[in-house]
Amino acid sequence: MRASRLLSILLLLQTRGRMTAQALADELEVSVRTIYRDVDSLSAAGVPVYGDRGPDGGYQLLDGYRTRLTGLTPDEAESLFLAGIPGPAAELGLGTVLAAAQLKLMAALPPELRSRAGRIRERFHLDAPGWFEDAEQPLHLETVADAVWNQKPLRVRYHRWGGEVERTLHPLGLVLKGGAWYLVAAVDGQERTYRISRILALETLDGRFERPAGFDLTAYWASWSENFMDRLYRDEAVVRLSPRALELLPYYFNPTAARATMASASPPDAAGWTRVTMPIESVEHALGGLLRFGAEAEVVSPPELRRRMAEAAVGLVALYRPDPPGAD
């Protein structure tokens, strides 16, 4: 355990530069006193780490000092090759960079780890998009990625519900979700989300922008995703479902809506049917989904949805009614 912590301190100083004892302690979840002892051990082992006192002080490595990645465990080495997903990297224009990095990592590993790490690609393949969905190939992804990395503002023409808009964006990060790429960008001081496939045209503007202090892409996306689901399902429908419809529910509706529906289920009635409250985007959207159940579902409310279901049922009966004898 201590050897692993010493290596972690060494790699933290190598990648982040100067760090205080408190920062190292917080990162490794140990006491400051433990950090003091570990740094002394590194120095005694010949690692050129030194510390400066004062408010701007901290520990750092002698300029130019690097360590080889010989402290990796077999599981750690294997996971690094699994983490590099070639598809998204290629879409970002980083396919050759990823390949070169993996070659360098492979060369740095001891022989016994090299063979194990190489087996990852033989045994695991990550295919992000869901079934019946193709991964998007956004036309402007590489340009957007470059702007994110180099903090370049973008002028975009964007297709959204209701028409086209033009915006000047400060791109903060990229997210790959279910095979679709999303751009998180600041607009007039507020963070917004844009689906990159809906960018119709863009222009990289001169100059650089400053990223908001403390912006956390992971935290933003988690919050935005939760709020997106709340915005998406703005209405509710009360529905009676047969036992067969309950079995089909996870296949006919997305997991979020299906889970919320099941959580609202009442005990089955005398006929075995269950009353549920189902989140819906709109009457029109719910109509298409509920018609898939056929006679295995009955809409109780809202009245508009019940009326539309009845109209659809009448239309189906008329469409499939056998022709009377003698009809042309």
C-alpha positions as CSV (number, residue, x, y, z in Angstrom):
1,M,0.0,0.0,0.0
2,R,2.8,2.4,0.9
3,A,4.7,1.6,-2.3
4,S,1.6,2.4,-4.3
5,R,1.2,5.7,-2.5
6,L,4.9,6.7,-3.1
7,L,4.4,6.1,-6.8
8,S,1.2,8.1,-6.7
9,I,3.0,11.1,-5.1
10,L,5.7,10.8,-7.7
11,L,3.3,10.7,-10.6
12,L,1.2,13.6,-9.2
13,L,4.2,15.8,-8.9
14,Q,5.3,14.7,-12.4
15,T,2.0,15.6,-14.0
16,R,0.8,18.5,-12.0
17,G,4.0,20.2,-11.0
18,R,4.3,21.9,-7.6
19,M,1.8,20.7,-5.0
20,T,1.5,21.5,-1.3
21,A,1.6,18.8,1.4
22,Q,-2.0,19.5,2.1
23,A,-3.0,19.1,-1.6
24,L,-1.2,15.8,-1.8
25,A,-2.8,14.6,1.5
26,D,-6.3,15.6,0.2
27,E,-5.7,13.8,-3.1
28,L,-4.4,10.6,-1.5
29,E,-6.8,10.7,1.5
30,V,-4.0,10.6,4.1
31,S,-2.6,13.0,6.8
32,V,-0.2,15.7,6.1
33,R,2.3,14.0,8.4
34,T,2.1,10.9,6.2
35,I,3.0,13.0,3.2
36,Y,6.0,14.4,5.0
37,R,7.3,10.9,5.8
38,D,6.6,9.7,2.2
39,V,8.5,12.7,0.7
40,D,11.4,12.0,3.0
41,S,11.4,8.4,1.8
42,L,11.4,9.5,-1.9
43,S,14.3,11.8,-1.3
44,A,16.2,9.0,0.5
45,A,15.6,6.7,-2.5
46,G,17.3,9.3,-4.8
47,V,14.2,10.9,-6.3
48,P,15.0,14.6,-6.8
49,V,12.0,16.1,-4.9
50,Y,12.4,19.3,-3.0
51,G,10.2,21.7,-1.1
52,D,9.8,25.4,-0.8
53,R,8.5,27.1,2.3
54,G,6.0,30.0,2.4
55,P,2.5,30.7,1.1
56,D,3.5,29.9,-2.5
57,G,5.6,26.9,-1.5
58,G,5.1,23.2,-2.0
59,Y,6.9,20.1,-3.3
60,Q,8.1,19.6,-6.8
61,L,10.5,17.5,-8.8
62,L,13.7,18.7,-10.3
63,D,13.1,20.1,-13.8
64,G,13.5,17.4,-16.4
65,Y,13.1,14.5,-14.1
66,R,10.7,11.8,-15.4
67,T,9.9,8.3,-14.2
68,R,9.0,5.3,-16.3
69,L,5.6,3.6,-15.9
70,T,7.1,0.5,-14.3
71,G,4.9,0.7,-11.2
72,L,1.7,-0.3,-13.0
73,T,-0.1,-3.4,-11.8
74,P,-1.4,-5.9,-14.4
75,D,-5.0,-4.7,-13.9
76,E,-4.0,-1.0,-14.2
77,A,-2.1,-1.6,-17.4
78,E,-5.0,-3.5,-19.0
79,S,-7.5,-0.9,-18.0
80,L,-5.5,1.8,-19.8
81,F,-5.9,0.0,-23.1
82,L,-9.6,-0.5,-22.5
83,A,-10.1,3.2,-21.7
84,G,-8.8,4.4,-25.1
85,I,-12.0,4.0,-27.2
86,P,-10.8,4.2,-30.8
87,G,-14.1,5.2,-32.4
88,P,-14.7,8.5,-30.5
89,A,-10.9,9.3,-30.7
90,A,-11.0,9.0,-34.5
91,E,-14.1,11.2,-34.7
92,L,-12.2,13.8,-32.7
93,G,-9.3,13.6,-35.1
94,L,-7.2,11.9,-32.4
95,G,-7.1,8.4,-33.8
96,T,-3.4,8.4,-34.8
97,V,-2.5,10.2,-31.6
98,L,-4.2,7.5,-29.5
99,A,-2.5,4.8,-31.5
100,A,0.9,6.4,-30.9
101,A,0.3,6.9,-27.2
102,Q,-0.6,3.2,-26.8
103,L,2.5,2.2,-28.6
104,K,4.6,4.3,-26.3
105,L,2.8,2.9,-23.3
106,M,3.3,-0.7,-24.5
107,A,7.0,-0.1,-25.0
108,A,7.4,1.3,-21.5
109,L,5.7,-1.8,-19.9
110,P,7.7,-4.8,-18.6
111,P,7.3,-7.8,-20.9
112,E,5.0,-9.7,-18.5
113,L,2.6,-6.8,-18.5
114,R,2.9,-6.1,-22.2
115,S,1.4,-9.4,-23.2
116,R,-1.5,-9.0,-20.8
117,A,-2.3,-5.5,-21.9
118,G,-2.3,-6.4,-25.6
119,R,-5.0,-9.0,-25.0
120,I,-7.6,-6.3,-24.2
121,R,-8.1,-5.5,-27.8
122,E,-8.6,-9.2,-28.6
123,R,-11.3,-9.6,-26.0
124,F,-13.3,-6.3,-25.7
125,H,-14.9,-4.1,-28.2
126,L,-17.0,-1.0,-27.1
127,D,-19.9,-0.1,-29.3
128,A,-21.5,3.0,-27.7
129,P,-24.8,3.6,-29.7
130,G,-27.9,1.6,-28.8
131,W,-29.5,-1.0,-31.1
132,F,-31.3,0.4,-34.2
133,E,-29.3,3.6,-33.8
134,D,-26.3,4.6,-35.8
135,A,-23.5,6.7,-34.3
136,E,-23.7,10.3,-35.6
137,Q,-21.0,11.6,-37.8
138,P,-21.2,15.4,-37.1
139,L,-19.7,17.4,-39.9
140,H,-18.1,20.0,-37.7
141,L,-16.9,17.8,-34.8
142,E,-13.1,18.2,-35.3
143,T,-13.4,22.0,-35.6
144,V,-15.5,22.2,-32.4
145,A,-13.0,19.9,-30.6
146,D,-10.2,22.2,-31.7
147,A,-12.0,25.2,-30.4
148,V,-12.7,23.5,-27.1
149,W,-9.0,22.6,-26.6
150,N,-7.6,26.0,-27.7
151,Q,-10.4,28.2,-26.1
152,K,-11.4,29.7,-29.4
153,P,-14.9,31.3,-29.7
154,L,-17.2,30.0,-32.4
155,R,-20.0,31.7,-34.4
156,V,-22.5,29.0,-35.3
157,R,-25.8,28.7,-37.2
158,Y,-27.8,26.1,-35.3
159,H,-31.1,24.2,-36.0
160,R,-33.3,23.9,-33.0
161,W,-37.0,23.4,-32.4
162,G,-38.8,26.2,-34.1
163,G,-36.2,27.2,-36.6
164,E,-32.6,28.3,-37.0
165,V,-30.6,30.6,-34.8
166,E,-27.1,32.2,-34.8
167,R,-25.0,32.2,-31.6
168,T,-21.5,33.2,-30.5
169,L,-20.3,30.4,-28.3
170,H,-17.4,29.9,-25.9
171,P,-17.0,26.1,-26.1
172,L,-16.2,24.5,-22.8
173,G,-16.4,20.8,-23.3
174,L,-17.6,17.8,-25.4
175,V,-19.8,14.9,-24.2
176,L,-20.5,11.7,-26.1
177,K,-23.9,10.3,-25.1
178,G,-25.5,7.3,-26.8
179,G,-23.6,7.8,-30.0
180,A,-24.4,11.5,-30.2
181,W,-21.9,14.3,-29.5
182,Y,-22.9,17.4,-27.5
183,L,-21.1,20.7,-27.0
184,V,-21.3,22.5,-23.7
185,A,-20.7,26.1,-24.3
186,A,-21.0,29.5,-22.5
187,V,-23.4,32.0,-24.1
188,D,-23.7,35.4,-22.5
189,G,-22.2,34.0,-19.3
190,Q,-24.5,31.0,-19.1
191,E,-23.7,27.4,-19.9
192,R,-25.9,25.8,-22.6
193,T,-25.9,22.4,-24.4
194,Y,-25.9,22.0,-28.2
195,R,-26.1,18.8,-30.3
196,I,-23.3,19.1,-32.7
197,S,-25.1,17.3,-35.5
198,R,-27.5,20.3,-35.6
199,I,-24.8,22.8,-36.2
200,L,-25.4,23.9,-39.8
201,A,-22.4,26.2,-40.2
202,L,-19.7,27.6,-38.0
203,E,-16.8,30.0,-38.0
204,T,-13.8,30.0,-35.7
205,L,-13.4,33.6,-34.4
206,D,-10.1,35.4,-33.6
207,G,-8.9,35.6,-30.0
208,R,-9.2,33.4,-27.0
209,F,-11.8,33.3,-24.2
210,E,-11.2,32.6,-20.5
211,R,-12.9,29.5,-19.1
212,P,-15.2,30.1,-16.1
213,A,-13.3,29.5,-12.9
214,G,-14.3,26.2,-11.3
215,F,-16.3,25.0,-14.2
216,D,-16.8,21.2,-13.9
217,L,-17.9,19.5,-17.1
218,T,-18.9,16.2,-15.3
219,A,-21.0,17.9,-12.7
220,Y,-22.6,20.1,-15.3
221,W,-23.6,17.2,-17.5
222,A,-25.0,15.2,-14.6
223,S,-27.2,18.2,-13.5
224,W,-28.2,19.1,-17.1
225,S,-29.2,15.5,-17.9
226,E,-31.4,15.3,-14.8
227,N,-33.1,18.6,-15.7
228,F,-33.4,17.5,-19.3
229,M,-35.5,14.5,-18.3
230,D,-37.7,16.7,-16.2
231,R,-38.2,19.1,-19.1
232,L,-38.8,16.3,-21.5
233,Y,-41.6,14.7,-19.5
234,R,-43.8,17.6,-18.7
235,D,-47.1,15.8,-18.5
236,E,-48.6,12.6,-17.0
237,A,-51.1,10.0,-18.1
238,V,-53.0,7.6,-15.9
239,V,-53.2,4.2,-17.6
240,R,-54.4,0.7,-16.8
241,L,-52.1,-2.0,-18.0
242,S,-52.7,-5.7,-18.4
243,P,-50.1,-8.2,-17.1
244,R,-48.8,-8.6,-20.7
245,A,-48.5,-4.8,-21.1
246,L,-46.4,-4.6,-17.9
247,E,-44.0,-7.2,-19.4
248,L,-43.7,-5.1,-22.6
249,L,-43.3,-1.7,-20.8
250,P,-39.4,-1.8,-20.7
251,Y,-39.3,-2.6,-24.4
252,Y,-41.8,0.0,-25.6
253,F,-40.6,3.0,-23.5
254,N,-37.2,4.3,-22.6
255,P,-35.7,3.1,-19.3
256,T,-36.3,6.4,-17.4
257,A,-40.0,6.6,-18.3
258,A,-40.5,2.8,-17.7
259,R,-38.9,3.0,-14.2
260,A,-41.0,6.0,-13.2
261,T,-44.1,4.2,-14.5
262,M,-43.4,1.0,-12.6
263,A,-42.6,3.0,-9.4
264,S,-46.2,4.4,-9.5
265,A,-47.9,1.0,-10.0
266,S,-50.8,0.1,-7.7
267,P,-51.7,-3.4,-6.7
268,P,-53.4,-5.4,-9.5
269,D,-57.2,-5.2,-9.6
270,A,-59.6,-8.2,-9.7
271,A,-58.9,-8.6,-13.5
272,G,-55.2,-8.5,-12.9
273,W,-54.7,-5.1,-14.5
274,T,-52.5,-2.5,-12.8
275,R,-53.1,1.3,-12.6
276,V,-50.0,3.4,-13.3
277,T,-49.0,7.1,-13.7
278,M,-46.9,7.4,-16.8
279,P,-44.7,10.5,-17.6
280,I,-45.3,11.7,-21.1
281,E,-43.8,14.3,-23.4
282,S,-47.1,15.2,-25.0
283,V,-50.5,13.7,-26.0
284,E,-49.2,13.2,-29.5
285,H,-46.0,11.4,-28.4
286,A,-47.9,9.3,-25.9
287,L,-50.5,8.3,-28.5
288,G,-47.9,6.6,-30.7
289,G,-46.3,4.7,-27.7
290,L,-49.6,3.5,-26.1
291,L,-51.1,2.3,-29.4
292,R,-48.3,-0.3,-29.5
293,F,-50.0,-2.1,-26.6
294,G,-53.2,-2.6,-28.6
295,A,-56.0,-3.8,-26.3
296,E,-53.6,-4.4,-23.5
297,A,-53.7,-0.8,-22.2
298,E,-56.5,1.6,-21.3
299,V,-56.0,5.3,-21.0
300,V,-57.9,6.8,-18.0
301,S,-56.7,10.4,-18.3
302,P,-56.1,13.0,-19.6
303,P,-59.4,13.1,-21.5
304,E,-57.7,14.4,-24.7
305,L,-55.4,11.3,-24.8
306,R,-58.3,8.9,-24.1
307,R,-60.3,10.6,-26.9
308,R,-57.4,10.3,-29.4
309,M,-56.9,6.6,-28.5
310,A,-60.6,5.9,-29.1
311,E,-60.4,7.7,-32.5
312,A,-57.4,5.7,-33.5
313,A,-59.1,2.5,-32.5
314,V,-62.2,3.4,-34.5
315,G,-60.0,4.2,-37.5
316,L,-58.2,0.8,-37.2
317,V,-61.5,-1.1,-37.0
318,A,-62.8,0.7,-40.2
319,L,-59.5,0.0,-42.0
320,Y,-59.5,-3.7,-41.2
321,R,-63.2,-4.5,-41.3
322,P,-63.8,-7.2,-43.8
323,D,-65.6,-6.1,-47.0
324,P,-69.3,-7.1,-47.0
325,P,-70.3,-9.8,-49.5
326,G,-70.6,-8.6,-53.0
327,A,-68.6,-5.4,-52.5
328,D,-66.2,-4.4,-55.3
